[in-house]
Amino acid sequence: MPGVGKTTTTLKTLSYFVRDYPILYITPNRELNGEILETAKKLDMNEVHILYGRNQKNCEKFQIVNRVGRQGYSVKFTICNSCERFREKNCIYYHQFRQAGEVGLWITTHAQAKYLDIQNDFKFKLIVIDEDPLQTFFKKGLSLTDQIRFFRSGGDNLVKSFFDKIQICADETLE
């Protein structure tokens, strides 16, 4: 039901907690990230941050990184570990993650979220998943039947790990 105010209502509710807790808000796309940022600022949320994927502004080796990533290889282990900026802890892309998990609202996409280690590196007290994230996690180019087989067989280890970590974080919060 688009346009009925679900996101605005969610943000209004979060505005009471965002001053005291780190909250991760996961969206289907970058455009929605920008809309959420603007709405949050209108609601006087001061600590609002977008966690960006690699792009030409935050990664000087973006062309190579983009090709390696599209081929399914780990960018961190194949490119970043040999990058001088990364080794000197001067990488703009990785710098944004040093503060993530501190008090405030942290916004990212479904695609980016599956790479976040929310159990060890980021101690979010609440994770909001806006819209259905499963489309992000299915393999592109497969028929629906093959996608279901892929997912039921364990699918992408990153996806399984991501959902397992959400469950562990939820269990720890409820204890």
Order of alpha helices (4+ residues) and beta strands (2+ residues): alpha-beta-alpha-beta-alpha-alpha-alpha-alpha-beta-alpha-beta-alpha-alpha-alpha
